[in-house]
Amino acid sequence: MGDGYFEDGDLIRTVGREGLLIAVGGAASLLQTAHPKIAQGVYDHSYTARDPLGRLRGTMQWLYAVEFGSREEADRLSAVVRRMHTAVTGEGYRADDPELQVWVAATLFATAAHAYRLFFRALTREELADYYEQSKVFATILGCPYDLMPATYADFRAYYARTLAELRISDASRAIADQVLHPRLPGGPLNEPGLAAIRLLTAGLMPEPIRRQYGWRWDRARQVRFHLLVRSLRLVYPRLPLPVRTLPRDRYLQDLRRRLDRAPARRATPRTA
């Protein structure tokens, strides 16, 4: 589709099309909620615990609409998200706070770039600069002023390191982490092997200061298992046919477009809170 915010050659699409990123999404999500204001908002207002698959669907449909959809689709869903965010307020936080929007966009970029390096290749400094500039859309499309984002990739690196050093996670952060890493899913124990792999990826991708605050065990044995898992995925996943790797994106967008076609704009609500 040629009327979107991005084109097929843009890195945000090259990276974002990979279905494997869903498996590392827990790291981005729990980096976001390592920020105590975001954590409190999610803890007070989110439905993650009672409908984890619905939450995942809403989040991924919004991301894919912004990255791959038409401008009308991206703007329409983002307007819905903005309306939802106006209701997410409490003592000391509000979801439409630009400071929080900057951090959410930062975690999406940092986690995706890290995962792409592990499973495909390291992006060059120039590619990272281009990819970072493109990823600013995750904040600006929700109303964050462009000038509040770190201006360059070098500025982003300084901001990201500073924020990681300053974050002090809360009890709400830990409660959300338990919900994300131990979701109640149909099938119960049958999901455990996959969830164990996702927990290992999440811990391995998490910056060490935040992993330590979450209290996750990270010893030599777990580090070895993480590297073996990454090596196995790096060997197998890139060799899968591209239509297989992009199947989650295609299915989520197909479902989203069906809902948009049959529902008025205000009712086609992605459940991302």
Secondary structure, DSSP 4 states (H G I P E B T S, - for coil): --SSSS-TTSHHHHHHT-GGGGGGHHHHHHHHTTSHHHHHHHHHH--TTT-HHHHHHHHHHHHHHHHHS-HHHHHHHHHHHHHHHHT-EETTEETT-HHHHHHHHHHHHHHHHHHHHHHT-PPPHHHHHHHHHHHTHHHHTTT--GGGS-SSHHHHHHHHHHHHHH----HHHHHHHHHHHS---TTGGGGHHHHHHHHHHHHHHS-HHHHHHHT----HHHHHHHHHHHHHHHHHGGGS-HHHHTHHHHHHHHHHHHHHHHS-TTT------
